[in-house]
């Protein structure tokens, strides 16, 4: 077994590095948004985009199963070499994505109003955030289609597809950010419009890539569209990911709301640090995404030995990645914060809470890695249950007990959430491996 681990390492890295580069373009965009707005004369613009972007994280990643569920199902179909199942899954998921996206546009007024009420920012920030959200909502169909396209491409082991999609699209977004905000002076409105244009660009690029990847001999037939029951089956399979994602995003929204209640400066400082959390999660997700594809392939083939090799390789490289990120933020945290904002009070406040960022890579890496294993195995109910326990049974009680610590208590609660996910998912992973659950027919 051991002599073959380097072979699996190479396969893991062949998938992981394009996905890692792809994932890092997402927080890079957030870094540019923060840097462009962080150098304006008021923290309200930065706070408004922080609130608005968090709102859309909740809104869009509620349907994150369009990416995660598609990856697991596509990877298993890939392992079985079932061309019809691969194409049918893609087509049906894209139709669902467009339908859900249009529904979000129709319902955007009450959704945005509810979200801003729950986050409770200051009146000035709320007004700017509402303006941002009214523009950003038009990207909904494109974003959900992207989730499906990226999930399918990862599951069918073509990681360069998502890399091309997001690098080109986010490059356009960055250029438009600078043009709309710095040159034209559109502030948070310019950031929103740049994002909408880039999201549709990414979706178009993704469709073109997927069309070039269609299995040979597979034609567009009526059978591929399926019946209503087929679409309901996709939704049923992914309902656990939906609940899990909602729980996680509500925690992040709660985090933002509690920061906002402590003032615009705390809100802006937390926005800067949370941007680095996105860097951490997206970098480490490269290994988790690779694990999704390889675990799903192993289960599709029914190979316990291949599953074990994937697990060991992904775990080892996830650990080294977390260690490297810890060193980066310990040694370079202050200069990185200074790059994002020159508002002195925001910078000094972010420095005050920087030590919590040093703890995040090692606290969160285990949950990210195990997400990849559970998604590849389509054990999504376990992901839901561990997240609900971690959010309701750990995060909220810890936050309540540490309210006297102010923003320090908020960050401590977030660290505890990450550790709770690691412990609960790790225990389930050990139990499933011991009892042979991963390969049981459901």
Secondary structure in CASP SS format (residue, H / E / C, confidence):
PFRMAT SS
TARGET T0000
AUTHOR 0000-0000-0000
METHOD secondary structure of the structure
MODEL  1
X C 1.00
X H 1.00
X H 1.00
X H 1.00
X H 1.00
X H 1.00
X H 1.00
X H 1.00
X H 1.00
X H 1.00
X H 1.00
X H 1.00
X H 1.00
X H 1.00
X H 1.00
X H 1.00
X H 1.00
X H 1.00
X H 1.00
X H 1.00
X H 1.00
X H 1.00
X H 1.00
X H 1.00
X H 1.00
X H 1.00
X H 1.00
X H 1.00
X H 1.00
X H 1.00
X H 1.00
X H 1.00
X H 1.00
X H 1.00
X H 1.00
X H 1.00
X H 1.00
X H 1.00
X C 1.00
X C 1.00
X C 1.00
X C 1.00
X H 1.00
X H 1.00
X H 1.00
X H 1.00
X H 1.00
X H 1.00
X H 1.00
X H 1.00
X H 1.00
X H 1.00
X H 1.00
X H 1.00
X H 1.00
X H 1.00
X H 1.00
X H 1.00
X H 1.00
X H 1.00
X H 1.00
X C 1.00
X C 1.00
X C 1.00
X H 1.00
X H 1.00
X H 1.00
X H 1.00
X H 1.00
X H 1.00
X H 1.00
X H 1.00
X H 1.00
X H 1.00
X H 1.00
X H 1.00
X H 1.00
X H 1.00
X H 1.00
X H 1.00
X C 1.00
X C 1.00
X H 1.00
X H 1.00
X H 1.00
X H 1.00
X H 1.00
X H 1.00
X H 1.00
X H 1.00
X H 1.00
X H 1.00
X H 1.00
X H 1.00
X H 1.00
X H 1.00
X H 1.00
X H 1.00
X H 1.00
X H 1.00
X H 1.00
X H 1.00
X H 1.00
X H 1.00
X H 1.00
X H 1.00
X C 1.00
X H 1.00
X H 1.00
X H 1.00
X H 1.00
X H 1.00
X H 1.00
X H 1.00
X H 1.00
X H 1.00
X H 1.00
X H 1.00
X H 1.00
X C 1.00
X C 1.00
X C 1.00
X H 1.00
X H 1.00
X H 1.00
X H 1.00
X H 1.00
X H 1.00
X H 1.00
X H 1.00
X H 1.00
X H 1.00
X H 1.00
X H 1.00
X H 1.00
X H 1.00
X H 1.00
X H 1.00
X H 1.00
X H 1.00
X H 1.00
X H 1.00
X H 1.00
X H 1.00
X H 1.00
X H 1.00
X H 1.00
X H 1.00
X H 1.00
X H 1.00
X H 1.00
X H 1.00
X H 1.00
X H 1.00
X H 1.00
X C 1.00
X C 1.00
X C 1.00
X H 1.00
X H 1.00
X H 1.00
X H 1.00
X H 1.00
X H 1.00
X H 1.00
X H 1.00
X H 1.00
X H 1.00
X H 1.00
X H 1.00
X H 1.00
X H 1.00
X H 1.00
X H 1.00
X H 1.00
X H 1.00
X H 1.00
X H 1.00
X H 1.00
X H 1.00
X H 1.00
X H 1.00
X H 1.00
X C 1.00
X C 1.00
X C 1.00
X H 1.00
X H 1.00
X H 1.00
X H 1.00
X H 1.00
X H 1.00
X H 1.00
X H 1.00
X H 1.00
X H 1.00
X H 1.00
X H 1.00
X H 1.00
X H 1.00
X H 1.00
X H 1.00
X H 1.00
X H 1.00
X H 1.00
X H 1.00
X H 1.00
X H 1.00
X H 1.00
X H 1.00
X H 1.00
X H 1.00
X C 1.00
X C 1.00
X C 1.00
X C 1.00
X C 1.00
X C 1.00
X C 1.00
X C 1.00
X C 1.00
X H 1.00
X H 1.00
X H 1.00
X H 1.00
X C 1.00
X C 1.00
X H 1.00
X H 1.00
X H 1.00
X H 1.00
X H 1.00
X H 1.00
X H 1.00
X H 1.00
X H 1.00
X H 1.00
X H 1.00
X H 1.00
X H 1.00
X H 1.00
X H 1.00
X H 1.00
X H 1.00
X H 1.00
X H 1.00
X H 1.00
X H 1.00
X H 1.00
X H 1.00
X H 1.00
X H 1.00
X H 1.00
X H 1.00
X H 1.00
X H 1.00
X H 1.00
X H 1.00
X H 1.00
X H 1.00
X H 1.00
X C 1.00
X C 1.00
X H 1.00
X H 1.00
X H 1.00
X H 1.00
X H 1.00
X H 1.00
X H 1.00
X H 1.00
X H 1.00
X H 1.00
X H 1.00
X H 1.00
X H 1.00
X H 1.00
X H 1.00
X H 1.00
X H 1.00
X H 1.00
X H 1.00
X H 1.00
X H 1.00
X H 1.00
X H 1.00
X H 1.00
X H 1.00
X H 1.00
X H 1.00
X H 1.00
X H 1.00
X H 1.00
X H 1.00
X H 1.00
X H 1.00
X H 1.00
X H 1.00
X H 1.00
X H 1.00
X H 1.00
X C 1.00
X C 1.00
X H 1.00
X H 1.00
X H 1.00
X H 1.00
X H 1.00
X H 1.00
X H 1.00
X H 1.00
X H 1.00
X H 1.00
X H 1.00
X H 1.00
X H 1.00
X H 1.00
X H 1.00
X H 1.00
X H 1.00
X H 1.00
X H 1.00
X H 1.00
X H 1.00
X H 1.00
X H 1.00
X H 1.00
X H 1.00
X H 1.00
X H 1.00
X H 1.00
X H 1.00
X H 1.00
X H 1.00
X H 1.00
X H 1.00
X H 1.00
X H 1.00
X H 1.00
X H 1.00
X C 1.00
X C 1.00
X C 1.00
X H 1.00
X H 1.00
X H 1.00
X H 1.00
X H 1.00
X H 1.00
X H 1.00
X H 1.00
X H 1.00
X C 1.00
X H 1.00
X H 1.00
X H 1.00
X H 1.00
X H 1.00
X H 1.00
X H 1.00
X H 1.00
X H 1.00
X H 1.00
X H 1.00
X H 1.00
X H 1.00
X H 1.00
X H 1.00
X H 1.00
X H 1.00
X H 1.00
X H 1.00
X H 1.00
X H 1.00
X H 1.00
X H 1.00
X C 1.00
X C 1.00
X C 1.00
X H 1.00
X H 1.00
X H 1.00
X H 1.00
X H 1.00
X H 1.00
X H 1.00
X H 1.00
X H 1.00
X H 1.00
X H 1.00
X H 1.00
X H 1.00
X H 1.00
X H 1.00
X H 1.00
X H 1.00
X H 1.00
X H 1.00
X H 1.00
X H 1.00
X H 1.00
X C 1.00
X H 1.00
X H 1.00
X H 1.00
X C 1.00
X H 1.00
X H 1.00
X H 1.00
X H 1.00
X H 1.00
X H 1.00
X H 1.00
X H 1.00
X H 1.00
X H 1.00
X H 1.00
X H 1.00
X H 1.00
X H 1.00
X H 1.00
X H 1.00
X H 1.00
X H 1.00
X H 1.00
X H 1.00
X H 1.00
X H 1.00
X H 1.00
X H 1.00
X H 1.00
X H 1.00
X H 1.00
X H 1.00
X H 1.00
X C 1.00
X C 1.00
X C 1.00
X C 1.00
X C 1.00
X C 1.00
X C 1.00
END
